[in-house]
């Protein structure tokens, strides 16, 4: 017995066939609906194996599998390696609470697609760690957070959105002075701040203030190369001379590495200008009194009142 197709069904079939060329065009296809949670997206992508290990170690699998919605700025494996966390073992060697705090600094308690990031520089947003981060979207559509570039935006999940980034974000621990005091590589810079504060300007008080500040921070070796052979030599220096030098290292604004523009001449706290250059070897900053520019050897160290960039020379006005 033959199967009969009624006219209405046939007419519908013809109509559907007639619609196929239109329905299959790219512009009219609906966006596919996501099928995986944020955790499932992360665990199914080899580029996020270290992030997946961190989520597990921090005890956040259940949280980030929940209904959300969330936004997760997701560091790649390369980002973890650059942060010194080059293996699952290295991540597991950290206290789980520490890893949890770091990861929560990458999470927003709402879904924020890239198009919803304000087209502005360093807009503050509250993270799930209850500490602000700073997002930027430029006119060309590129985005960043705390100087970390968004490599791929809007990876959709059933419970939110993922933006892939090229750095691990570290939550701020104290103001700029407190952060420098906690790092032995800047003991001479801290000594200079303390000595300068004995003069006409309390530099330490200024740099512990509300800010925001961007500080180009010379290492101990940079001070030695500049003729300050020891902390004792700094303590013997004229406080007001040190103030002039130190305030030449400070810009009164948030300036992440992604904000640096080749040829820019930002004005410092002491009123004089620095010179920024972007080269194949990275970003450079020069003072008026420097024969050669200083390399920014480590960028985007966020504190509660600003951002610190490590440099390998003392900048001279």
C-alpha positions in Angstrom: 0.0 0.0 0.0 1.4 3.3 -1.0 1.8 6.1 1.5 -0.2 9.1 0.6 0.8 12.7 1.3 -2.1 15.0 1.7 -2.2 18.3 -0.1 -1.8 20.4 3.0 1.4 18.5 3.9 2.7 18.7 0.4 2.0 22.4 0.3 3.8 22.8 3.5 6.8 20.8 2.3 7.0 22.9 -0.9 6.8 26.0 1.2 9.6 24.8 3.4 11.8 23.8 0.4 11.2 27.3 -1.0 12.3 28.8 2.3 15.5 26.7 2.5 17.8 29.1 0.7 16.7 31.9 3.0 16.8 29.9 6.2 20.3 28.7 5.6 21.8 32.1 4.9 24.2 33.2 7.6 22.4 36.4 8.4 19.1 34.7 9.2 20.4 31.7 11.2 19.7 32.1 14.9 22.8 31.9 17.1 23.3 28.4 18.4 22.3 28.1 22.0 25.1 27.1 24.4 24.9 23.5 25.8 27.7 23.6 28.4 28.1 25.3 31.7 31.1 27.5 32.3 32.9 24.6 34.1 32.1 22.2 31.3 33.5 24.7 28.7 36.7 25.0 30.7 37.2 21.3 31.4 36.6 20.4 27.8 39.2 22.7 26.3 42.9 21.7 26.6 43.9 25.4 26.6 42.3 25.7 30.0 43.7 22.6 31.7 45.5 24.7 34.4 42.4 26.9 34.9 40.4 23.7 35.3 42.9 22.4 37.9 42.7 25.7 39.8 38.9 25.6 39.8 38.9 22.1 41.2 41.6 22.9 43.8 39.7 26.0 44.9 36.4 24.1 45.4 34.6 26.2 42.8 33.3 23.5 40.5 29.8 23.5 42.1 29.7 27.3 42.3 30.6 27.9 38.6 28.3 25.1 37.5 25.3 26.9 39.2 22.7 28.9 37.5 24.6 32.2 37.7 24.7 34.1 35.5 28.5 34.7 35.7 31.2 36.4 33.6 34.5 34.6 33.8 37.7 36.2 32.6 39.5 32.9 31.8 43.4 32.8 31.7 44.9 30.4 29.2 47.5 27.8 30.1 50.2 30.2 28.8 48.9 32.9 31.2 49.3 30.5 34.2 52.8 29.5 33.1 53.8 33.2 32.8 52.4 33.7 36.4 54.7 30.9 37.6 52.0 28.3 37.9 53.2 26.0 35.2 51.6 22.7 36.4 48.7 21.3 38.3 51.2 20.4 41.1 52.3 24.1 41.3 48.6 25.2 41.7 47.9 22.5 44.2 50.9 23.6 46.3 49.1 26.8 47.0 46.5 27.0 49.8 43.0 26.3 48.3 41.8 29.6 49.9 44.5 31.5 48.1 43.6 30.0 44.7 39.9 30.6 45.4 40.6 34.3 46.1 42.6 34.6 42.9 39.9 32.9 40.8 37.0 34.9 42.3 38.8 38.0 41.2 38.2 36.7 37.6 34.5 36.3 38.2 31.6 38.8 37.9 28.2 38.1 39.4 26.4 38.9 36.2 26.7 38.1 32.5 28.6 40.9 30.7 29.2 40.4 27.0 32.0 42.4 25.4 29.5 44.8 23.9 28.3 45.8 27.3 31.8 46.8 28.5 31.8 50.6 28.4 33.8 52.1 25.5 36.1 53.9 28.0 39.4 53.3 29.8 39.6 51.5 33.1 36.0 51.4 34.2 35.8 49.9 37.7 33.7 46.7 38.2 33.2 44.8 41.4 34.3 41.2 41.1 33.1 38.2 43.1 36.2 38.7 45.3 34.5 42.0 46.4 37.5 43.9 45.0 37.3 46.1 42.0 39.0 45.3 38.7 39.3 47.7 35.8 37.9 47.0 32.3 38.6 48.9 29.1 37.0 48.7 25.6 38.5 50.7 22.8 36.9 52.0 19.7 38.2 49.1 17.6 36.3 46.7 19.8 39.4 45.3 21.7 39.0 44.8 25.4 41.2 44.3 28.4 41.0 43.9 32.2 43.7 45.2 34.5 46.0 45.3 31.4 45.3 41.7 30.4 44.1 41.5 26.8 40.9 39.7 25.9 42.1 37.2 23.3 38.6 35.9 22.6 35.4 37.4 23.8 31.9 36.0 24.3 32.4 32.3 24.6 28.8 31.6 25.7 27.8 29.1 28.3 24.4 28.1 29.7 25.1 30.0 32.9 27.1 33.0 31.6 29.9 34.1 29.4 33.6 33.6 29.2 36.2 36.0 28.0 39.6 34.5 27.3 42.6 36.5 28.7 46.3 36.4 28.4 47.3 37.0 32.1 46.3 35.7 35.5 44.8 38.6 37.5 46.1 39.0 41.0 43.8 40.7 43.5 45.4 43.7 45.2 46.9 43.3 48.6 47.3 46.7 50.2 48.1 50.1 48.8 51.1 50.9 46.6 53.5 51.5 49.5 52.4 48.4 51.4 52.7 46.3 48.3 56.3 47.5 47.6 57.2 46.9 51.2 56.2 43.3 50.8 58.7 42.8 47.9 62.4 42.5 48.6 63.2 43.6 45.1 62.1 47.1 46.0 63.7 47.6 49.5 65.8 50.5 48.2 62.8 52.2 46.6 61.0 51.9 49.9 64.0 53.3 51.7 63.9 56.2 49.3 60.2 56.8 50.0 60.9 56.8 53.7 63.8 59.2 53.4 62.0 61.5 51.1 59.1 61.7 53.5 61.5 63.3 56.0 61.7 66.4 53.8 59.1 69.0 52.8 56.7 66.4 51.3 55.5 63.3 53.0 55.8 61.1 49.9 54.7 57.9 51.8 51.5 59.6 52.9 50.8 60.7 49.4 51.4 57.3 47.9 49.2 55.6 50.6 46.4 58.0 49.7 43.3 57.4 47.6 45.1 57.8 44.2 44.8 56.4 41.7 48.5 56.3 40.9 50.6 54.6 38.3 54.1 54.0 39.6 57.2 53.1 37.6 59.1 51.2 40.2 62.9 50.9 39.9 64.4 47.7 41.3 67.2 47.6 43.8 69.7 47.0 40.9 68.3 50.1 39.2 69.1 52.2 42.2 72.6 50.7 42.4 73.2 51.5 38.7 72.0 55.1 39.4 74.8 55.6 42.0 72.9 54.6 45.2 75.1 51.8 46.3 73.1 50.8 49.4 70.2 51.7 51.6 72.6 53.7 53.8 73.5 55.8 50.7 69.8 56.5 50.2 69.3 57.4 53.8 72.2 59.9 53.5 70.7 61.6 50.4 68.9 64.9 50.5 65.1 64.2 51.1 63.9 66.9 48.7 66.1 65.7 45.9 64.7 62.2 46.4 61.2 63.6 46.4 61.9 65.3 43.0 63.1 61.9 41.6 60.4 59.8 43.1 57.4 61.9 42.1 58.8 61.8 38.6 58.0 58.1 38.6 54.3 58.6 39.4 51.4 59.4 37.1 48.1 60.4 38.9 45.9 58.0 36.9 45.3 54.3 36.2 47.7 53.5 33.3 47.9 49.8 32.5 50.3 48.3 29.9 47.4 48.2 27.4 46.9 51.9 27.9 50.5 52.8 26.9 50.7 54.6 23.5 53.9 54.9 21.5 55.1 58.5 21.6 52.9 59.5 24.6 54.4 62.0 27.1 52.3 61.6 30.3 52.6 64.2 33.0 53.9 63.0 36.3 53.1 64.1 39.8 56.1 66.5 39.8 54.7 68.3 36.7 57.3 67.0 34.2 56.8 64.6 31.4 57.9 61.1 30.7 58.3 59.6 27.2 56.7 56.3 26.3 57.9 54.1 23.4 56.6 50.7 22.3 59.1 48.4 20.6 59.4 44.8 19.5 61.1 44.2 22.8 58.3 45.7 24.8 57.2 49.0 26.4 59.9 51.5 27.4 59.8 54.7 29.5 62.4 57.4 29.6 63.0 60.4 31.7 64.3 63.7 30.4 67.6 63.1 32.1 68.1 59.5 30.9 70.4 58.7 28.1 68.5 55.5 27.2 64.9 54.5 28.0 64.1 52.0 30.8 62.5 48.7 30.0 59.2 47.8 31.7 60.2 44.4 32.9 57.0 43.5 34.7 53.7 45.3 34.1 50.3 45.7 35.7 50.9 44.9 39.3 47.5 46.1 40.8 47.3 47.6 44.3 44.3 49.1 46.1 45.2 52.6 44.9 47.0 52.1 41.7 49.1 50.0 39.4 52.9 49.3 39.5 55.2 48.7 36.6 58.7 47.4 37.4 61.5 49.2 35.5 65.3 48.6 35.3 66.4 52.2 35.6 65.8 55.2 37.9 64.1 57.9 35.8 65.8 61.2 36.0 63.9 64.5 35.5 
